[in-house]
Amino acid sequence: MRRVLVADDESLMREALSRMIKKIDGFEVVHAVDNGKDAVELCQKEAIDIVFLDIMMPEMNGIETGQRIKKLNRDISIYILTAYNKLDYLQEAIKMKAEEYLLKPVSQSRIEEVLRSHLKENHPSKKENDRIKPLLDFSNYREMYYGIPEYVEKLEAEADYKEIISDLIKAYPQTAQKIRSLANSPVGHKKEFEYRLVQSMDAVYRDQAIEKHPIFVEVFKFLDDHLLENIGLTEITQCCKLSQGYLSRIFKEAFGISVMAYIHMRKMSLAKWYFLKHQTSLTDAAYRLGYNESSYFSKVFKKYEHVTVLEYKKSLNSDYR
């Protein structure tokens, strides 16, 4: 779903353009503002794919607004709206690398034309780097969880983590802010690279699940708040006021695994992080993750990681750089 921002100081134009865009599959108007300053701030804070800018706004006109937005993110597509067919405006729009210069009044068919063109020019299959194709091909969460370690293992030592993350952001713009926040720290070990990629893809799966079933917002908040406790379906459904059958069904539909499998995978991912970054003991890891007995934690770790804790710790001796 492409995220669209509309900026026009005329309220009727904002409303009309928003209605036209909403009628086109694959696009959603996430903000409609009446000035350029707000448009720039929103593009700085959020993942925005497309901006429609009125050229004649007070304080900061559409050209200046577009220039600032392009400095923030050159991948944002900008469409300039104007009631004036002036050559100097057109030249400025070209310099700014705007996608189109649209004359008002703009019709539904014209908006559909430019947005369909946008989809063709910016389709993920055209923009994605071959390196991240395996990350985009996972059919469910289990494939992702076990596929990423294999993917990372095959990478050359000089592979640029930031570029791979940048490609992921382009492929999943709706999750860009979360992926970017996970990529701020430098990566010095192959297992750390693996962990951050799993967290990034976890964010993608969550956002896609929320888009289909908004109730997942509450479910994931509960999971995040209580992940380090001994929780199960009962606690989640009671807090979120859901039936176990319904939650199990929509979760399996979105992730391809059960709720409990997801919880264990999240905990095992954290356990590996503890072992990597803090040299945590098996007993301490079990306690921190809400497992009452270290022997049970060991069994769960072996079940989901296919190695013992000791074997995993030995694998950490291989340095990424």
C-alpha positions as CSV (number, residue, x, y, z in Angstrom):
1,M,0.0,0.0,0.0
2,R,1.5,3.3,-1.1
3,R,1.3,6.1,1.6
4,V,0.2,9.4,0.1
5,L,0.4,12.9,1.6
6,V,-1.7,15.8,0.1
7,A,-0.7,19.4,0.8
8,D,-3.0,22.2,-0.5
9,D,-4.2,25.3,1.3
10,E,-7.7,24.9,-0.3
11,S,-9.8,22.6,1.8
12,L,-12.1,21.6,-1.1
13,M,-9.1,20.6,-3.2
14,R,-7.6,18.6,-0.4
15,E,-10.9,16.7,0.1
16,A,-11.5,16.2,-3.6
17,L,-8.0,14.9,-4.2
18,S,-8.1,12.7,-1.2
19,R,-11.4,11.1,-2.3
20,M,-10.0,10.5,-5.8
21,I,-6.8,8.8,-4.5
22,K,-8.8,6.6,-2.1
23,K,-10.8,5.1,-5.0
24,I,-7.6,3.7,-6.5
25,D,-6.4,0.3,-5.2
26,G,-2.9,0.3,-3.7
27,F,-2.9,3.9,-2.4
28,E,-4.0,5.4,0.9
29,V,-4.0,9.1,1.9
30,V,-2.4,9.1,5.3
31,H,-2.3,12.9,5.7
32,A,-3.9,16.0,4.1
33,V,-2.4,19.3,5.3
34,D,-2.8,22.9,4.3
35,N,0.8,24.1,4.3
36,G,4.3,23.1,3.2
37,K,5.9,23.2,6.7
38,D,3.6,20.4,7.9
39,A,4.3,18.4,4.8
40,V,8.1,18.5,5.3
41,E,7.8,17.6,9.0
42,L,5.6,14.6,8.2
43,C,8.0,13.3,5.6
44,Q,10.8,13.6,8.1
45,K,8.9,11.7,10.8
46,E,7.0,9.1,8.8
47,A,7.3,6.8,5.8
48,I,5.7,8.6,2.9
49,D,5.8,7.4,-0.7
50,I,4.0,10.1,-2.7
51,V,3.3,13.8,-2.1
52,F,0.9,16.0,-4.0
53,L,1.9,19.6,-3.6
54,D,-0.1,22.7,-4.5
55,I,2.4,25.2,-5.9
56,M,0.9,28.3,-4.4
57,M,0.8,27.8,-0.6
58,P,1.5,30.6,1.9
59,E,4.9,30.9,3.7
60,M,6.4,27.9,1.9
61,N,5.3,27.3,-1.7
62,G,5.2,23.9,-3.4
63,I,8.6,24.2,-5.1
64,E,10.4,25.0,-1.9
65,T,8.5,22.3,0.0
66,G,9.3,19.7,-2.7
67,Q,13.0,20.6,-2.6
68,R,13.1,20.1,1.1
69,I,11.3,16.8,0.9
70,K,13.7,15.6,-1.8
71,K,16.6,16.4,0.5
72,L,15.1,14.3,3.2
73,N,14.3,11.4,0.9
74,R,15.0,11.5,-2.8
75,D,12.8,8.3,-3.3
76,I,9.6,10.2,-2.4
77,S,7.6,10.9,-5.6
78,I,6.3,14.4,-5.9
79,Y,3.4,15.7,-8.0
80,I,3.0,19.4,-8.4
81,L,-0.5,20.9,-8.6
82,T,-1.1,24.3,-10.0
83,A,-3.8,26.4,-11.7
84,Y,-1.2,28.4,-13.6
85,N,0.5,27.0,-16.8
86,K,3.6,29.1,-16.4
87,L,6.9,28.0,-17.9
88,D,9.0,29.2,-15.0
89,Y,7.0,27.0,-12.6
90,L,7.4,24.0,-14.9
91,Q,11.2,24.6,-15.1
92,E,11.4,24.7,-11.3
93,A,9.4,21.5,-11.0
94,I,11.8,19.8,-13.5
95,K,14.8,21.0,-11.6
96,M,13.3,19.5,-8.4
97,K,12.8,16.2,-10.2
98,A,9.0,16.2,-9.6
99,E,7.3,13.3,-11.3
100,E,4.5,15.3,-12.9
101,Y,3.2,18.9,-13.2
102,L,-0.6,18.7,-13.0
103,L,-2.9,21.5,-14.0
104,K,-6.0,22.2,-11.9
105,P,-8.8,21.2,-12.0
106,V,-7.4,17.7,-12.1
107,S,-9.7,14.8,-13.0
108,Q,-10.2,11.3,-11.6
109,S,-8.9,9.8,-14.8
110,R,-5.7,12.0,-14.7
111,I,-5.0,11.0,-11.1
112,E,-5.5,7.3,-12.0
113,E,-3.2,7.7,-14.9
114,V,-0.3,9.2,-12.9
115,L,-0.7,6.8,-10.0
116,R,-0.8,3.7,-12.3
117,S,2.3,5.0,-14.0
118,H,3.9,5.4,-10.5
119,L,3.2,1.7,-9.7
120,K,4.8,0.6,-13.0
121,E,7.9,2.7,-12.4
122,N,8.3,1.9,-8.7
123,H,7.3,-1.7,-8.6
124,P,9.4,-3.5,-6.0
125,S,10.5,-6.1,-8.6
126,K,12.2,-3.2,-10.5
127,K,13.8,-1.5,-7.5
128,E,14.9,-4.4,-5.3
129,N,18.5,-5.5,-5.3
130,D,19.2,-9.1,-6.1
131,R,20.8,-9.5,-2.7
132,I,17.5,-9.1,-0.9
133,K,15.4,-11.2,-3.2
134,P,15.5,-14.2,-0.7
135,L,14.2,-11.9,2.0
136,L,11.2,-11.0,-0.1
137,D,10.4,-14.6,-1.1
138,F,9.6,-16.1,2.3
139,S,6.1,-17.4,2.3
140,N,5.6,-17.4,6.1
141,Y,7.2,-16.5,9.4
142,R,8.8,-19.9,9.9
143,E,10.5,-19.7,6.5
144,M,11.8,-16.2,7.4
145,Y,13.1,-17.2,10.8
146,Y,15.1,-20.2,9.5
147,G,15.9,-18.6,6.2
148,I,17.7,-15.5,7.4
149,P,20.5,-17.4,9.2
150,E,21.2,-19.3,5.9
151,Y,20.9,-16.0,3.9
152,V,23.4,-14.2,6.2
153,E,25.8,-17.2,6.2
154,K,26.1,-17.0,2.4
155,L,26.9,-13.2,2.4
156,E,30.4,-12.2,1.7
157,A,32.2,-10.5,4.6
158,E,32.2,-7.2,2.7
159,A,28.5,-7.1,2.2
160,D,27.1,-3.7,3.2
161,Y,24.5,-4.0,5.9
162,K,23.2,-0.5,5.4
163,E,22.6,-1.0,1.7
164,I,20.7,-4.2,2.4
165,I,18.5,-2.4,5.0
166,S,18.0,0.5,2.5
167,D,16.8,-2.1,-0.1
168,L,14.4,-3.5,2.5
169,I,13.0,0.0,3.2
170,K,12.3,0.5,-0.5
171,A,10.6,-2.9,-0.7
172,Y,8.5,-2.3,2.5
173,P,8.0,1.5,2.7
174,Q,5.1,1.1,5.2
175,T,7.6,-0.4,7.7
176,A,10.5,2.0,6.8
177,Q,10.6,3.8,10.1
178,K,10.8,0.6,12.2
179,I,13.4,-1.0,9.9
180,R,15.5,2.2,10.0
181,S,15.4,2.4,13.8
182,L,16.6,-1.2,14.0
183,A,19.6,-0.4,11.7
184,N,21.1,2.6,13.6
185,S,23.7,0.6,15.5
186,P,26.9,-0.6,13.8
187,V,27.1,-4.3,13.1
188,G,30.4,-6.1,14.0
189,H,29.4,-9.8,14.1
190,K,27.5,-12.0,11.6
191,K,25.1,-13.1,14.3
192,E,24.3,-9.5,15.1
193,F,23.5,-8.9,11.4
194,E,21.3,-11.9,11.5
195,Y,19.4,-10.7,14.6
196,R,18.7,-7.3,13.2
197,L,17.4,-8.7,9.9
198,V,15.0,-11.0,11.8
199,Q,13.8,-8.0,13.8
200,S,13.3,-6.0,10.7
201,M,11.3,-8.8,9.0
202,D,9.3,-9.3,12.2
203,A,8.2,-5.7,11.9
204,V,7.2,-6.2,8.3
205,Y,5.1,-9.3,9.2
206,R,3.5,-7.3,12.1
207,D,2.5,-4.3,9.9
208,Q,1.1,-6.6,7.2
209,A,-1.0,-8.4,9.9
210,I,-2.2,-5.2,11.4
211,E,-3.3,-3.9,8.0
212,K,-5.6,-7.0,7.6
213,H,-6.7,-7.2,11.3
214,P,-6.4,-4.0,13.3
215,I,-6.9,-6.0,16.5
216,F,-3.3,-7.1,16.2
217,V,-2.3,-3.6,17.5
218,E,-3.5,-4.7,20.9
219,V,-2.1,-8.2,20.6
220,F,1.4,-7.0,19.8
221,K,1.3,-4.4,22.5
222,F,0.5,-7.1,25.0
223,L,3.2,-9.4,23.7
224,D,5.8,-6.6,23.8
225,D,4.9,-5.6,27.3
226,H,4.8,-9.2,28.6
227,L,7.2,-11.1,26.4
228,L,9.7,-11.7,29.3
229,E,7.0,-13.3,31.4
230,N,5.5,-16.8,31.3
231,I,2.6,-16.0,29.0
232,G,0.3,-18.0,26.7
233,L,-2.9,-17.8,24.7
234,T,-5.1,-17.4,27.8
235,E,-3.3,-14.2,29.0
236,I,-3.4,-12.7,25.5
237,T,-7.1,-13.4,24.8
238,Q,-8.2,-12.2,28.2
239,C,-6.4,-8.9,27.9
240,C,-7.4,-8.3,24.3
241,K,-11.0,-9.7,24.8
242,L,-10.7,-12.2,22.0
243,S,-11.6,-15.9,21.7
244,Q,-8.7,-18.3,21.5
245,G,-10.1,-19.8,18.4
246,Y,-10.4,-16.5,16.6
247,L,-6.9,-15.3,17.6
248,S,-5.4,-18.7,16.6
249,R,-7.1,-18.6,13.2
250,I,-6.1,-15.0,12.2
251,F,-2.6,-15.5,13.6
252,K,-2.0,-18.6,11.6
253,E,-3.4,-16.9,8.6
254,A,-1.0,-13.9,8.9
255,F,2.2,-15.7,10.1
256,G,1.8,-19.3,9.1
257,I,2.6,-20.5,12.6
258,S,0.8,-20.7,16.0
259,V,0.8,-17.9,18.6
260,M,2.9,-20.0,20.9
261,A,5.4,-20.9,18.2
262,Y,5.8,-17.1,17.5
263,I,6.3,-16.4,21.2
264,H,9.0,-19.1,21.6
265,M,10.7,-17.8,18.4
266,R,10.8,-14.3,19.7
267,K,12.2,-15.5,23.0
268,M,14.8,-17.7,21.3
269,S,15.9,-14.7,19.2
270,L,16.3,-12.7,22.4
271,A,18.2,-15.5,24.0
272,K,20.7,-15.6,21.1
273,W,21.1,-11.8,21.5
274,Y,21.8,-12.2,25.2
275,F,24.4,-14.9,24.5
276,L,26.0,-12.7,21.8
277,K,26.0,-9.3,23.4
278,H,26.1,-10.1,27.1
279,Q,27.6,-13.6,27.4
280,T,24.6,-14.5,29.5
281,S,24.6,-17.9,31.1
282,L,21.9,-20.5,30.2
283,T,20.3,-20.2,33.6
284,D,20.2,-16.4,33.5
285,A,18.7,-16.4,30.0
286,A,16.0,-18.8,31.1
287,Y,15.1,-16.6,34.1
288,R,15.1,-13.4,32.0
289,L,12.8,-14.9,29.4
290,G,10.2,-16.1,31.8
291,Y,11.0,-19.9,31.7
292,N,10.6,-21.4,35.2
293,E,13.1,-24.1,34.6
294,S,16.4,-23.9,32.8
295,S,16.0,-27.5,31.6
296,Y,12.7,-26.6,29.9
297,F,14.4,-23.6,28.3
298,S,17.2,-25.8,27.0
299,K,14.6,-28.1,25.4
300,V,12.8,-25.2,23.8
301,F,16.0,-23.8,22.5
302,K,17.1,-27.1,21.0
303,K,13.6,-27.5,19.4
304,Y,13.6,-24.1,17.7
305,E,17.3,-23.6,17.0
306,H,18.2,-27.2,16.2
307,V,21.4,-26.9,18.3
308,T,22.1,-26.9,22.0
309,V,22.8,-23.7,23.9
310,L,26.5,-24.8,24.2
311,E,26.8,-25.5,20.4
312,Y,25.2,-22.1,19.7
313,K,27.7,-20.3,22.0
314,K,30.6,-22.0,20.3
315,S,29.3,-20.7,16.9
316,L,29.7,-17.1,18.2
317,N,33.5,-17.4,17.9
318,S,33.3,-16.7,14.2
319,D,33.7,-12.9,13.8
320,Y,31.8,-11.1,11.1
321,R,34.4,-8.6,10.1
